[in-house]
Structures are given as C-alpha cells and as structure tokens.
C-alpha cells in the first residue's frame, strides 16, 4: 500500500511589512512596494497541533498589574519630554530617524548625559546607568563630541561595537537603565546572512534589542537612517515593532530643528519639539514664535506673516514673495519651504479670481528661517505676499493673515482661530485678517482688531485699497 504524501504549501512574504500570500506577486498587497515579496519555504501541514509551552509568568487580573513600572522618567530635555509625552517609559523602545547631520547623535548624547547625571541636579533621585553603543564612530570621536557639549558623566558608559552579540553581552554585564544604539543599521548578527543594514539584519537586530528591552525593563533608544524619499530605511515592520517613532527634521543651513512623534503608544502624536543646534550643543526652545520672522526696520513689499499650528503649539511664520518680469516664454516658479503644487494653485486663483496678472512673471516664494509650512491655513498669507509684491505695496505692520483658499477663491475656516489670535496678540501684533465663521473669532484681546473675509478678492480690497488721486 502506497503511503500518502503530505502536501506542503509554500508561502511568500513581503520583506518590508511582513504581508504573506500563497503565490508570488511582483507588488506587495499591503505596502505596495515592488520586488519585496520573497519565498519563505515550506510550511507545516495545516491543522497540525503545536505543543503547549510551560507558563513561567501566570496571567493576573488587570487591576492587580503594577502600573508604577511604566511611569515616565524625565530626560531633563524639556522639548524631548514634551514630544515623548512626559519622558522615558521603562521597557519602551523608541526609534529616532532623521537625515545625516541633522543632530540625532548630539541630541541623544545630551539626553543620555542628563539622564545619567541630571537626576540629582533636578531635585534628587538615584543615579541611572546609561550605555551608549555606537557603530558609526569610534569611542574617541564620541568623547570629543561629549566634551564639546559638556556631556561627561560617570554613569554614562560608551561602547564602540558593530556586533550584535557583543553589544548584548555589554548590556548583560552592565544592566543599564537606558540603552542608546547609534545606529540600528550598523549592528549585524553573525547568525544571519547578509551585510549590516540589510532587511534581514535590521529585522534580527531590532527583534533582539526589543526582546532585551522588554525582559530587562530597560528603555532603549534606536537611531535609524532615512532613505532619499525621507522614509525610515529598512523594513516597515521595524516601525510596527517599536513603541515610539520620532522624526528629527531641519535644514542643514539653519540651526532650528523640529522633533515630531509619528507614533507614540504612551502619549500624543501631535506634539512638536523645537531645538536650536548650536556649536556647543543642542538647546531646547520653549517659545519658538518669532524665530521664523525677519527683522526689518521698515515694511517691505512681498512679505506677509501667518500663524501655523505645529502639533499643539501655534508658531508665527513669515512668507516672502518676489516677482520679476520673465525673459523667457516659460516663467519660472521657485519655492522654498512651501509645497510647489500648492503655490502654483494659489497663483492661478489669484490671477483668475482676484485679477492679479502673474502669467508673465517669474515668481519666487519662500519662508524665513528654514521652516517648512504644510498647513493650508497659510494660503491667505501666501496670496497676500504675492499681491503685495505684484503691486509693490507693503502690508501694514503688526498684521497677520491666515486662512485656507479654495479654487473658487473662497477663504475657508481653519481650526483654532482664537488660539492663533491669542498667540499673535501675546507677541505684540494688533491686526489680523481671518476667515469668516458663523460663530465669529471668539474672545478678542483688548486693543486687537480682527477683520473677517470670505473671498481672496475681499481680502485684497481690504488690504490694498485704491490709491487716492
């Protein structure tokens, strides 16, 4: 009698997000990445039972769980604590990504020194052990940076390792409260094929570090590289495994840096931290309003101030526009700090709905201070800056404009109008042009004037009345 052969099935898995399918496809059905679906080998027969493992930690009622083990530990870096929701959580794994040279290592080294030795200076507490594992630099290079930013502490340990097993041995020997790995793409496991930074290596390194963090109740900070498109390098599964994902942004030619939480299991994801990258370190900026505004003694045509909300805080920003008669058949459109497609749409709205002749003009639109404005609430400020440059008439001093503009030329309401008004009034501004709403702008500060508009043409009539004579 012939024996019945078991039918084995082959599965295919996406190396980026872990999506599985029964047959090979060229494009992942989950993350839509091309060429990432690979064969994972034969699986066990369906329906085969797996032996139960021995329970080492029995389940307990949720009311009996000790929540004090997950309390925040402040880093004594105010803006970092703001983004994280209050500080570091024991056992949490945090991924910090950013472009090369933006200041990720400087920020983490400063935070490591303050966590290690800043507890007593902040009012008491036990010293905390911090292990900084670097795979990109030598120990001497990191020490030079630590001396420059005054980050030398007795309980801050440094290890220059690129082998995952050796790094885990350092963790076992030191038992740190905080582990910093700079970066996760430079560590490699000898048990996995492939070079450091590959998909399989990054997945293995991250899984091993996360397992060590959870079993030891050790906070872990991982530095991640980014691709040319700005996304985090490596498999997308990495972002799902960690507890917090932060993006460190900034222009290399500017000192201002912004930290955003893309994912946070312990706090909000709408907070933004502002830092000033100086020669001697990095400094938290608790009140960034005014950093993105030029300092000119007299009003200049082509400039307009706006208020954008980054996370939960309103920020004052300035938009500048320059127009010049084009010498070619195709006028030039250049933007910096603004979405070029959005600016092109606003140029068309101005010409069609407000009668501003811009078709034969070279248009240059930029922000001040290297800030990037993505909120539609800055549309009205962009239009008023372009109209001011077209007419060569400066806008009144101490004036701000904000509002979203549609293709029909209407000015649409934006969130938190009153909060924006309160912020600019605090900074000494006296006038604001805002979208009209059924309930009005709310409580107006004393001595502050608010004018509501419904169309971009109405805003131009208000700010650029016909010249007398």
C-alpha positions in Angstrom: 0.0 0.0 0.0 1.5 3.3 -1.0 2.0 5.9 1.7 0.1 9.2 1.3 2.5 12.1 0.7 1.8 15.2 2.8 1.1 18.2 0.6 3.3 21.1 1.6 2.5 24.7 0.7 4.9 27.5 0.0 4.3 31.0 1.2 5.7 34.3 0.1 6.3 37.2 2.5 7.0 40.9 1.9 10.3 41.8 3.4 9.1 45.4 4.1 5.9 44.9 6.0 5.6 41.1 6.6 2.5 40.6 4.4 2.1 37.0 3.3 0.5 35.4 0.2 0.1 31.9 -1.2 1.7 32.8 -4.5 4.3 35.1 -5.7 3.3 38.6 -6.8 5.5 41.4 -8.0 3.9 44.0 -5.8 3.1 43.8 -2.1 -0.7 44.0 -1.5 -0.2 45.8 1.8 2.6 48.4 1.5 2.5 48.5 -2.4 6.3 48.0 -2.6 7.7 46.4 -5.7 10.1 43.4 -5.7 9.9 42.8 -2.0 7.8 39.6 -2.0 10.1 36.6 -1.4 9.6 32.8 -0.9 9.7 31.8 2.7 9.9 28.0 2.2 7.5 25.2 3.0 5.1 25.5 5.9 3.9 22.7 8.2 0.7 21.0 7.2 -2.4 22.9 8.2 -4.2 21.6 11.2 -1.1 20.2 12.9 -1.2 20.9 16.6 1.7 22.6 18.4 2.7 21.5 21.8 1.9 23.9 24.6 4.8 25.6 26.4 5.3 25.9 30.1 3.8 29.0 31.7 6.6 30.9 33.5 4.5 34.1 34.4 0.9 33.3 35.1 -1.8 35.7 33.9 -3.2 38.1 36.5 -6.2 40.4 36.8 -5.7 43.7 35.1 -6.5 45.5 38.3 -3.5 43.8 40.0 -0.9 44.9 37.5 1.6 47.3 38.9 1.3 50.4 36.7 4.1 52.2 38.5 6.6 50.2 36.4 5.5 52.2 33.4 5.8 55.7 34.8 7.6 58.4 32.9 11.2 59.1 33.8 12.1 62.7 32.7 15.1 63.2 30.4 15.6 66.8 31.7 15.5 67.9 28.0 12.2 69.8 28.0 11.3 69.6 24.3 12.2 65.9 24.1 10.0 65.2 27.2 7.2 67.2 25.5 7.2 65.1 22.4 7.5 61.8 24.3 4.5 62.7 26.5 6.5 63.2 29.7 9.7 61.3 29.4 11.1 57.8 29.0 9.0 54.8 29.9 10.9 51.8 31.4 10.9 49.0 28.8 9.9 51.2 25.9 11.7 51.1 22.6 12.0 54.4 20.8 13.1 54.9 17.2 14.6 58.2 16.2 15.1 58.8 12.5 16.5 61.8 10.6 18.8 62.8 7.7 22.5 62.6 8.2 24.0 65.6 10.0 20.6 66.8 11.4 21.8 66.3 15.0 20.4 63.0 16.1 23.6 61.8 17.9 24.0 65.2 19.5 20.5 65.2 20.9 20.7 61.6 22.2 24.2 62.2 23.8 22.9 65.3 25.6 19.8 63.4 26.8 22.0 60.4 27.9 24.2 62.6 30.0 21.3 64.4 31.6 19.5 61.1 32.4 22.7 59.6 33.8 23.8 62.6 35.9 20.9 65.1 35.9 18.7 63.4 38.5 20.4 65.0 41.5 20.6 68.4 39.8 16.9 68.2 39.1 15.9 67.7 42.7 17.1 64.3 43.8 16.8 60.7 42.7 19.1 57.7 42.2 21.8 57.8 39.6 20.9 56.0 36.4 23.2 53.9 34.3 23.3 54.7 30.6 25.0 52.6 27.9 25.7 54.3 24.5 26.6 51.8 21.8 28.0 53.4 18.6 28.6 51.6 15.4 29.3 54.6 13.2 32.0 56.3 15.2 34.9 55.4 17.4 34.8 55.9 21.1 37.3 58.8 20.9 35.1 60.6 18.4 32.1 60.3 20.6 34.1 61.6 23.6 35.2 64.6 21.7 31.5 65.5 21.0 30.7 64.8 24.6 33.4 67.2 25.8 32.2 69.9 23.3 28.6 69.7 24.6 29.5 69.1 28.2 28.0 65.6 28.4 30.7 63.8 30.5 29.1 61.8 33.4 30.4 59.0 35.5 27.4 56.7 34.9 27.4 57.2 31.1 29.2 54.3 29.5 30.4 54.1 25.9 31.0 51.1 23.7 32.0 51.1 20.0 30.5 47.8 18.7 29.1 46.6 15.4 28.5 43.0 16.5 25.0 42.4 17.9 26.1 39.5 20.2 28.9 41.7 21.7 26.5 44.6 22.3 24.1 42.3 24.0 26.9 41.0 26.2 27.7 44.6 27.2 24.1 45.0 28.2 24.2 41.8 30.3 27.3 42.9 32.0 26.3 46.5 32.8 22.5 46.2 33.2 21.8 49.8 32.1 18.6 51.7 32.8 18.9 53.3 29.3 20.4 51.8 26.2 21.2 54.0 23.1 22.1 52.3 19.8 23.6 54.6 17.1 22.5 53.2 14.8 20.4 50.1 14.3 21.6 49.8 10.7 25.3 49.4 11.8 24.8 46.4 14.0 24.9 42.9 12.5 24.2 39.5 13.9 26.8 36.7 13.0 23.9 34.2 12.8 22.1 36.0 9.9 23.4 36.1 6.4 23.8 39.5 4.7 25.7 42.7 5.5 24.8 45.2 8.2 21.8 47.4 7.2 20.1 44.7 5.1 16.5 43.8 5.6 17.1 40.5 7.4 19.9 42.0 9.6 17.8 45.0 10.6 14.9 42.8 11.5 17.1 40.5 13.6 18.9 43.3 15.3 15.7 45.1 16.2 13.9 42.0 17.4 16.9 41.1 19.7 17.1 44.6 21.1 13.4 44.8 21.7 13.4 41.4 23.5 16.3 42.6 25.7 14.4 45.9 26.5 11.2 44.1 27.5 12.8 41.4 29.6 15.1 43.8 31.4 12.6 46.7 31.7 15.2 48.8 30.0 14.4 51.9 27.9 16.0 51.6 24.5 16.6 54.4 22.0 17.4 53.4 18.4 18.8 55.7 15.8 17.5 55.0 12.3 18.7 56.1 8.9 16.3 57.6 6.3 16.1 57.0 2.5 16.2 59.6 -0.2 12.4 59.9 0.0 12.6 60.7 3.7 11.1 57.4 5.0 12.9 55.3 7.6 15.3 52.8 6.0 14.8 49.1 6.5 11.7 47.0 6.7 8.4 48.7 7.5 8.0 46.0 10.2 10.5 48.0 12.3 8.1 50.8 12.8 5.4 48.5 13.9 7.6 46.7 16.5 8.8 49.7 18.4 6.7 51.8 20.8 7.6 55.3 19.7 8.7 56.6 16.3 10.1 60.1 16.1 11.3 62.2 13.1 14.1 64.7 13.6 13.8 67.4 10.9 15.7 70.5 10.0 17.5 72.4 7.2 21.3 71.9 7.2 21.8 75.6 6.6 19.6 76.5 9.6 20.1 76.0 13.3 16.4 75.3 14.0 15.5 71.6 14.4 12.0 70.1 14.9 11.2 66.8 16.5 7.9 65.1 15.7 6.3 62.0 17.1 4.9 59.9 14.2 3.8 57.0 16.6 3.6 57.1 20.4 2.0 54.4 22.5 2.5 56.4 25.7 1.5 59.9 24.7 0.1 62.2 22.0 1.4 62.3 18.4 0.5 65.9 17.7 3.3 67.5 19.8 6.3 69.1 18.2 9.6 69.9 19.9 11.8 72.8 18.8 15.6 72.8 19.2 18.4 75.2 18.5 21.6 73.3 17.2 24.5 75.4 18.5 28.2 74.9 18.2 28.4 73.8 21.8 25.4 71.5 21.8 21.7 71.5 21.3 19.3 73.7 23.3 15.5 73.3 23.8 13.5 76.3 22.5 10.4 76.6 24.7 9.0 79.6 22.8 9.8 79.3 19.1 7.4 82.1 18.0 9.4 84.8 16.2 12.3 82.6 15.1 10.8 82.4 11.6 10.3 86.1 11.2 12.7 88.5 9.5 13.9 91.6 11.4 13.4 94.6 9.0 13.1 98.2 10.4 10.6 99.2 7.7 7.9 97.2 5.9 8.9 95.6 2.7 6.6 94.7 -0.2 6.1 91.0 -0.8 6.1 89.8 2.9 3.2 88.6 5.0 3.1 87.0 8.4 0.9 84.0 9.2 0.2 81.6 12.1 0.6 77.9 11.7 -0.2 75.2 14.3 2.5 72.6 14.6 1.2 69.9 16.9 -0.5 71.8 19.7 1.5 75.0 19.6 0.9 78.0 17.3 4.0 79.3 15.5 4.5 82.6 13.9 6.0 82.3 10.4 6.7 84.8 7.6 6.2 84.2 3.8 8.2 86.2 1.3 7.4 86.6 -2.4 9.4 88.2 -5.2 8.1 88.9 -8.7 10.0 89.8 -11.8 9.2 90.1 -15.4 10.1 86.9 -17.1 12.6 87.0 -20.0 11.5 83.6 -21.3 8.3 82.1 -22.7 8.0 79.8 -19.7 8.0 81.9 -16.5 10.0 80.5 -13.6 8.2 79.2 -10.4 10.5 78.6 -7.5 9.5 77.7 -3.9 11.4 77.1 -0.6 9.7 75.8 2.5 6.3 75.6 0.7 4.6 72.9 -1.5 5.3 73.9 -5.1 2.0 72.4 -6.3 0.1 74.4 -3.6 1.8 77.7 -4.6 1.0 77.0 -8.3 -2.6 76.6 -7.4 -2.7 79.8 -5.4 -1.1 81.7 -8.4 -3.9 80.5 -10.6 -6.5 81.5 -8.1 -5.0 85.0 -7.7 -5.0 85.6 -11.5 -8.4 84.1 -12.2 -10.4 85.2 -9.1 -8.7 88.4 -8.0 -7.4 89.8 -11.3 -3.7 89.8 -10.3 -1.6 89.5 -13.6 1.1 86.9 -12.8 1.2 84.8 -16.1 4.3 86.6 -17.4 6.1 87.0 -14.1 8.8 84.9 -12.6 7.6 84.0 -9.1 9.9 83.2 -6.1 8.1 82.3 -2.8 10.0 81.3 0.3 9.7 81.1 4.1 12.0 82.7 6.7 14.3 80.7 8.9 14.1 77.4 7.0 10.7 76.4 8.4 8.5 74.2 6.2 4.8 75.2 6.1 2.4 72.5 5.1 -0.8 73.6 6.7 -3.4 75.0 4.3 -4.0 77.8 6.8 -1.0 79.7 5.4 -2.7 80.0 1.9 -4.0 83.5 2.6 -0.6 84.8 3.7 1.0 83.4 0.5 -1.6 85.1 -1.6 -1.3 88.4 0.2 2.5 88.3 -0.1 2.2 87.7 -3.9 -0.4 90.5 -4.2 1.9 92.8 -2.2 4.8 92.0 -4.5 2.7 92.5 -7.6 1.5 95.9 -6.5 4.8 96.9 -4.8 2.9 97.9 -1.7 3.9 96.6 1.7 1.3 95.3 4.1 0.6 97.2 7.3 2.9 96.5 10.2 1.7 94.2 13.1 -0.6 92.4 10.7 -1.1 88.6 10.3 -3.2 86.7 7.8 -4.3 83.1 7.9 -7.0 81.0 6.1 -7.3 78.2 3.6 -8.2 79.2 0.0 -10.2 77.1 -2.4 -10.2 77.0 -6.2 -13.3 79.3 -6.3 -11.4 82.0 -4.4 -13.2 81.5 -1.1 -11.4 81.7 2.2 -12.3 78.7 4.3 -12.2 78.5 8.1 -9.3 76.8 9.8 -9.0 75.1 13.2 -8.2 77.0 16.4 -8.7 80.6 15.1 -9.0 82.1 18.5 -5.9 80.3 19.7 -3.9 81.8 16.8 -5.2 85.2 17.6 -4.3 84.9 21.3 -0.7 83.9 20.3 -0.1 86.8 17.9 -1.6 89.3 20.4 0.8 88.0 23.0 3.7 88.8 20.6 2.5 92.4 20.2 0.6 92.2 16.9 -2.5 94.3 16.6 -4.4 93.3 13.4 -5.5 90.0 11.9 -7.3 89.0 8.7 -9.1 85.7 9.3 -11.8 83.6 7.6 -15.4 84.4 8.4 -17.1 81.8 10.6 -20.7 81.5 11.8 -19.6 81.9 15.5 -17.1 84.6 14.9 -13.4 84.6 16.0 -14.3 84.3 19.7 -12.9 86.4 22.5 -10.7 89.2 21.2 -7.8 90.6 23.3 -8.1 94.3 24.2 -6.7 96.6 21.6 -6.7 93.9 18.9 -8.5 94.3 15.6 -9.9 91.3 13.6 -11.3 91.5 10.1 -13.2 88.5 8.7 -13.2 87.9 4.9 -14.9 85.3 2.8 -13.0 85.6 -0.5 -9.4 86.4 -1.5 -10.8 89.3 -3.6 -12.4 90.8 -0.4 -9.0 90.4 1.4 -7.2 92.3 -1.3 -9.8 95.2 -1.3 -9.3 95.4 2.5 -5.5 95.4 2.5 -4.9 97.2 -0.8 -7.5 99.9 -1.2 -7.3 102.1 -4.4 -4.8 104.9 -4.2 -6.2 108.4 -3.8 -5.7 110.7 -6.8 
